[in-house]
């Protein structure tokens, strides 16, 4: 009988715990608001862009995170590989050189361009390694193609013609499987020591000269030409500012010059004779006078004020949550554990990424478990997905992986695991995070987790100027 009572107590305890967890999950679902980071599926607003001249076999495609991008005739995203400064040299295509450095050589050793690693170390999975040209298919041009607008033609070493945009050769990625995919590279998640990365390329955003767009983890943030965030107010009427007297002590209207004209989704609002202000989608625009940092979100902490995005991504999985951390806000799972992204580029001369399911897993296994997959699953566990789980956002998918290898599982493979993936890459939690908001795994790995390691999925990080997203223009300035 004592054992029976103990068993009954255990059953009741488990039932109670299960009920509590169910309540937590349901609350978590309710706690994932559209504002301020995402937009709903019903909101079909997309970033306006400047119309540019295009070759006949190239078009513009809207994408959820990167905004409008150039694509080939099949709708596959086009990328550039701009020359970037590494620790011991440069890699990538030099602008206006007329040459593509992405060729058919299959490299088998490290280059030594990312110190402290010397050259000459053998790369993993050499029997599976492919050339840069195989991974990044050049966007070939007809033999008789002529320059048009910012599009020019270069000659590859084998004599074939290739399109270049703004002086940089363009390529498609083998990571992209269908039109609209942008899995080969991103401007929205850039980290300092990641190596020479590829970037999707597209037409410039249609914004006034006084303004600019900053790529963010959740969309494109509207900023001033000096980098300060732009806001809108719920107190304003459509294309009419109600911010005056006391309001103007804290908020500065974004001034429109006298020669500015309304166009598209942009309107010039006349606050008073000679005082003109920009409005976007009916919302007059302001900066917050008390902000000292660029790309900030502190103004949106005030009731009725919002950061302005030209477009935002759709909602992540419904069971995910937003958690306050020590220096910002992070995306977290249903229990409040911070979500982490894994970053990796190898050190070969063609700088192949190693953060994808189909790339070598030795780099990740070395960082998270000294090559032991069981240790890795304790240090950085995969975020498992519930059966039938889906997200509003196409950036989030459920994939089946082999947890012992880290590669994609075969159909029906025993022991496979269904996990959440962001941009076709698994996401993780950290074993030593103990409570919601902990980010103890942030910067875990080489070069503060940038070269080969883990970064928290920051939604907001005001203390570091929300710099995890950098535009191609920003990278070229480095």
C-alpha positions in Angstrom: 0.0 0.0 0.0 2.7 2.6 0.8 4.2 2.0 -2.6 0.8 2.4 -4.2 0.2 5.7 -2.4 3.7 6.8 -3.5 2.9 5.8 -7.1 -0.4 7.7 -6.9 1.3 10.8 -5.5 3.9 10.6 -8.3 1.1 10.4 -10.9 -0.7 13.4 -9.4 2.6 15.3 -9.2 3.4 14.6 -12.9 -0.2 15.6 -13.8 0.3 18.9 -11.9 3.6 19.6 -13.5 2.1 18.8 -16.9 -0.8 21.2 -16.2 1.6 23.9 -15.2 3.8 23.4 -18.2 0.7 23.5 -20.4 -0.4 26.8 -18.8 3.2 28.2 -19.3 3.1 27.2 -23.0 -0.3 28.7 -23.6 0.7 31.9 -21.8 3.9 31.9 -23.9 1.9 31.7 -27.1 -0.3 34.6 -26.0 2.8 36.5 -25.0 4.3 36.6 -28.5 3.0 39.9 -29.9 3.2 41.1 -33.4 4.5 44.4 -32.2 7.2 45.6 -32.1 9.3 43.1 -34.0 7.1 41.4 -36.6 4.2 41.9 -38.9 1.1 39.7 -39.3 0.4 37.6 -42.4 -2.5 40.0 -43.2 0.0 42.8 -43.5 1.4 42.5 -47.0 3.5 45.7 -46.9 6.9 45.4 -48.6 9.8 47.7 -48.8 9.5 50.2 -51.7 12.5 50.2 -54.0 14.0 52.4 -56.7 13.2 51.1 -60.2 16.5 50.2 -61.9 17.4 49.0 -65.4 17.7 45.2 -65.6 19.0 42.7 -68.1 16.2 40.7 -69.7 17.1 37.5 -67.7 17.2 39.2 -64.3 14.2 40.4 -62.2 13.4 41.8 -58.7 11.9 39.4 -56.1 10.3 40.4 -52.8 11.7 38.5 -49.8 10.6 38.3 -46.2 13.8 39.3 -44.4 16.1 40.8 -47.0 13.6 43.0 -48.8 13.7 43.2 -52.6 16.5 41.2 -54.2 17.7 40.5 -57.7 17.0 37.0 -59.0 17.7 35.1 -62.1 15.1 34.0 -64.7 14.0 31.1 -62.4 13.5 33.4 -59.4 16.7 32.3 -57.6 18.3 35.0 -55.4 21.6 36.6 -56.7 24.5 37.3 -54.4 27.8 39.2 -54.4 31.1 38.3 -52.7 32.7 41.8 -52.1 36.4 41.8 -51.1 36.6 41.9 -47.3 39.5 42.6 -45.0 40.6 39.5 -42.9 43.3 39.4 -40.3 46.1 38.5 -42.7 44.8 39.7 -46.1 41.8 40.2 -48.3 39.3 37.7 -49.9 36.4 38.1 -52.3 35.8 39.9 -55.5 37.4 43.3 -56.0 34.9 45.9 -57.2 35.3 47.0 -60.9 38.2 44.5 -61.4 36.4 42.7 -64.2 37.5 39.4 -62.6 35.7 36.7 -60.6 37.8 35.1 -57.9 35.2 32.3 -57.4 36.6 29.5 -59.6 36.7 25.8 -60.1 39.6 25.0 -57.7 38.8 22.6 -54.9 40.8 23.8 -51.9 42.0 21.3 -49.4 44.0 23.4 -46.9 43.4 26.4 -44.7 44.7 29.7 -46.0 46.0 31.2 -42.8 44.2 34.5 -43.5 42.3 34.2 -40.2 45.0 34.3 -37.5 45.9 32.8 -35.2 45.4 29.7 -37.4 48.4 29.0 -39.7 48.0 27.9 -43.3 48.3 24.3 -44.4 45.8 22.4 -42.1 43.7 19.9 -44.0 40.0 20.8 -44.3 37.3 18.3 -43.2 35.3 16.0 -45.6 37.7 16.5 -48.5 36.0 13.7 -50.5 32.8 15.7 -50.4 34.2 19.2 -50.8 33.2 21.2 -53.9 34.6 24.2 -55.6 33.4 27.7 -55.1 31.9 27.7 -58.6 29.9 24.6 -57.8 28.5 26.1 -54.7 28.1 29.6 -56.2 26.9 29.3 -59.7 27.9 32.4 -61.8 25.0 34.2 -63.3 26.1 33.9 -66.9 25.2 36.5 -69.5 24.6 35.9 -73.2 27.8 36.1 -75.3 26.5 39.3 -77.0 25.2 40.9 -73.8 25.7 44.7 -73.4 26.0 46.8 -70.2 22.7 48.2 -69.0 22.3 50.6 -66.1 24.6 49.4 -63.2 24.9 46.0 -64.9 28.1 45.2 -66.7 29.6 42.0 -68.2 32.9 40.4 -67.2 34.7 37.5 -68.8 35.5 34.4 -66.7 38.7 32.5 -67.0 37.1 30.0 -69.3 35.8 32.8 -71.6 32.2 32.7 -70.5 30.4 36.0 -69.9 29.0 36.8 -66.4 26.8 39.5 -65.2 28.1 42.0 -62.6 26.1 44.6 -60.6 27.7 47.8 -59.4 31.1 46.3 -60.3 30.7 43.0 -58.5 30.1 39.6 -60.2 26.8 38.0 -59.2 26.1 34.3 -58.3 23.2 32.1 -57.2 23.6 29.7 -54.2 23.2 26.0 -54.0 21.7 26.5 -50.5 18.6 28.0 -52.2 16.1 25.4 -53.4 13.1 27.4 -54.5 12.3 31.0 -55.7 12.4 33.4 -52.8 14.9 31.5 -50.7 17.8 33.6 -49.3 19.8 30.9 -47.5 23.2 31.5 -49.1 23.8 34.7 -47.2 22.1 37.6 -45.3 22.6 41.2 -44.5 20.4 40.9 -41.4 22.7 38.8 -39.2 26.3 39.9 -39.6 29.0 39.3 -37.0 32.4 40.9 -36.8 35.0 38.1 -37.4 32.8 35.9 -39.6 35.2 36.0 -42.5 34.5 37.0 -46.1 30.7 36.4 -46.4 28.3 36.5 -49.4 25.5 39.0 -49.5 22.1 39.1 -51.4 22.0 42.1 -53.6 19.0 44.1 -54.8 17.8 47.5 -55.9 18.3 50.4 -53.5 15.4 51.2 -51.1 13.1 54.1 -52.1 13.7 56.4 -49.2 14.4 60.2 -49.1 18.1 61.2 -49.0 17.7 62.3 -45.4 16.8 58.7 -44.4 18.3 55.2 -44.8 17.3 51.5 -44.1 19.2 49.3 -41.6 18.9 45.5 -42.0 17.7 43.9 -38.8 17.0 40.4 -37.5 13.3 41.0 -37.9 13.1 43.4 -40.9 14.4 46.7 -42.3 14.5 49.5 -39.7 14.1 53.1 -40.9 16.9 55.3 -39.7 18.2 58.8 -40.5 21.3 59.2 -42.7 23.3 59.6 -39.5 22.0 56.2 -38.2 19.4 57.4 -35.6 16.1 55.5 -35.4 12.9 57.0 -36.8 9.6 56.8 -34.9 5.9 57.3 -35.4 3.2 58.4 -32.9 -0.3 56.9 -32.3 -1.4 60.5 -31.4 -1.0 61.7 -35.0 -3.7 61.7 -37.7 -3.0 60.3 -41.2 -0.4 62.6 -42.7 -1.0 65.2 -39.9 1.3 65.7 -36.9 -0.3 66.4 -33.5 3.1 66.7 -31.8 3.6 70.3 -30.6 4.6 72.3 -27.5 5.5 69.8 -24.8 5.8 66.9 -27.3 8.5 68.7 -29.3 10.7 68.9 -26.3 11.3 65.2 -26.6 10.7 64.5 -30.3 12.2 66.2 -33.4 10.2 66.0 -36.7 12.2 64.5 -39.6 12.5 67.6 -41.7 11.8 67.5 -45.4 13.7 70.0 -47.5 11.8 72.7 -49.5 12.5 70.9 -52.8 11.1 67.6 -51.5 8.0 66.1 -53.2 5.6 63.5 -52.2 5.9 60.2 -54.0 4.8 56.6 -53.6 4.3 55.9 -49.9 6.1 59.1 -48.9 4.3 62.4 -48.1 5.5 65.8 -47.2 3.5 67.2 -44.3 3.4 70.9 -43.7 3.5 71.5 -40.0 3.4 75.3 -40.4 4.3 77.7 -43.2 7.8 76.7 -44.3 8.1 73.8 -41.8 7.9 70.5 -43.7 8.1 67.0 -42.3 8.4 63.5 -43.9 5.6 61.0 -43.4 5.7 57.3 -44.4 2.5 55.3 -45.0 0.5 58.1 -43.5 2.7 58.4 -40.3 4.6 61.6 -39.7 8.2 60.7 -38.7 10.3 61.8 -35.7 13.6 61.2 -33.9 13.9 60.9 -30.2 15.9 63.8 -28.8 17.3 61.9 -25.8 18.7 59.0 -27.8 22.5 58.9 -27.7 23.0 55.7 -29.6 22.2 54.8 -33.2 19.8 52.1 -34.4 18.1 52.3 -31.0 14.6 51.2 -29.8 14.5 53.2 -26.5 12.0 55.6 -28.0 9.5 52.8 -28.4 9.5 52.2 -24.7 7.3 55.3 -24.4 3.6 54.6 -24.7 2.2 55.3 -28.2 5.6 55.6 -29.9 6.9 53.0 -32.4 10.1 52.3 -34.4 9.3 52.4 -38.1 10.1 49.5 -40.5 9.9 49.5 -44.2 9.0 45.9 -43.8 9.2 43.2 -41.2 9.3 39.4 -41.1 6.3 37.3 -40.1 5.9 35.7 -36.7 8.2 32.9 -35.6 6.8 29.7 -34.1 3.8 30.4 -31.8 5.3 28.6 -28.8 8.3 30.9 -28.8 8.6 33.8 -26.3 10.4 37.1 -25.9 12.6 37.4 -22.8 14.3 40.4 -21.2 18.0 39.7 -20.7 20.8 41.7 -19.1 21.4 43.9 -22.1 18.3 43.6 -24.3 15.6 41.2 -25.5 16.0 37.8 -27.0 13.9 35.2 -28.7 13.3 32.2 -26.5 11.6 28.8 -26.5 8.3 28.0 -24.7 10.1 27.6 -21.3 11.9 30.9 -21.7 15.3 29.5 -22.7 17.2 31.8 -25.1 17.5 30.7 -28.7 21.0 30.6 -30.2 22.2 30.7 -33.8 25.4 29.0 -34.9 27.9 30.8 -37.2 30.8 29.3 -39.1 33.0 30.0 -42.1 36.1 27.9 -42.9 39.5 29.4 -43.6 40.0 28.2 -47.2 40.6 30.7 -50.0 37.0 30.4 -51.1 35.6 30.9 -47.5 32.9 28.2 -47.5 30.2 28.4 -44.8 30.1 25.6 -42.3 26.9 26.4 -40.4 24.5 24.5 -42.6 23.2 20.9 -42.3 24.8 19.9 -45.6 28.2 21.3 -44.6 30.9 19.6 -42.4 29.9 19.4 -38.8 33.4 18.9 -37.3 33.7 22.7 -36.6 30.5 22.8 -34.5 31.2 19.4 -32.8 34.7 20.7 -31.8 33.3 23.9 -30.2 30.3 22.4 -28.4 31.6 19.0 -27.3 35.2 18.3 -28.2 33.9 16.2 -31.1 31.5 14.3 -29.0 27.9 14.7 -30.3 26.4 13.5 -27.0 28.2 16.3 -25.2 27.1 18.8 -27.8 23.5 17.8 -27.3 23.9 18.7 -23.6 25.9 21.9 -24.2 23.7 23.3 -27.0 20.6 21.1 -27.3 18.5 21.4 -30.5 15.1 23.1 -30.1 12.7 20.3 -30.7 9.5 20.9 -32.7 6.1 19.5 -31.8 4.4 17.2 -34.3 2.7 19.2 -37.0 4.3 22.5 -35.9 4.4 25.3 -38.3 5.3 29.0 -38.2 3.7 32.0 -40.1 7.2 32.9 -41.3 8.9 31.1 -44.1 12.2 31.7 -42.4 11.2 29.1 -39.8 10.8 25.4 -40.7 10.9 22.0 -39.1 13.6 19.7 -40.3 14.6 16.2 -39.5 18.2 15.8 -38.4 20.5 13.0 -37.3 21.5 14.2 -33.9 24.7 12.0 -33.9 26.1 13.6 -37.1 24.3 17.0 -37.2 23.4 16.4 -40.9 20.0 16.1 -42.4 18.3 12.8 -41.7 17.2 10.4 -44.4 13.5 9.9 -44.8 12.3 7.5 -42.1 15.7 7.3 -40.5 15.6 5.7 -37.0 16.6 8.1 -34.2 16.1 11.2 -36.2 14.8 14.3 -34.5 12.4 17.0 -35.7 13.9 20.4 -34.8 13.2 24.0 -35.5 15.4 25.7 -38.1 15.9 29.3 -38.9 16.9 30.0 -42.5 17.3 26.2 -43.0 19.8 26.0 -40.0 19.0 24.4 -36.7 18.6 26.6 -33.6 19.7 25.7 -30.1 19.3 26.5 -26.4 22.3 26.5 -24.0 22.6 23.9 -21.2 23.9 26.3 -18.6 21.1 28.9 -19.0 19.1 28.4 -15.8 16.3 30.9 -16.0 14.4 32.9 -18.6 16.6 35.7 -20.0 19.9 34.1 -19.3 22.3 34.4 -22.3 25.3 32.6 -20.9 25.9 30.9 -24.2 26.2 34.2 -26.2 29.6 34.6 -27.9 30.5 31.0 -27.2 33.2 29.9 -29.6 36.1 31.3 -31.6 36.5 35.1 -32.0 33.6 35.6 -29.5 31.4 33.1 -31.3 31.7 35.0 -34.6 34.1 32.9 -36.6 32.9 29.5 -35.3 30.4 29.6 -32.5 27.0 30.6 -31.0 25.2 33.9 -30.7 22.0 34.6 -28.9 19.0 35.5 -31.2 18.9 39.1 -30.2 15.7 41.0 -31.0 17.0 44.1 -29.3 20.5 45.0 -28.0 20.6 48.8 -27.4 23.9 48.6 -25.5 25.7 47.4 -28.6 23.7 49.7 -31.0 21.8 46.7 -32.4 24.7 46.1 -34.8 24.2 42.5 -35.6 22.8 43.5 -38.9 25.0 45.4 -41.4 24.3 46.4 -44.9 26.5 45.7 -47.8 27.3 49.4 -47.9 28.4 49.2 -44.3 30.7 46.3 -45.0 32.3 48.0 -48.0 33.1 51.0 -45.7 35.2 48.7 -43.4 
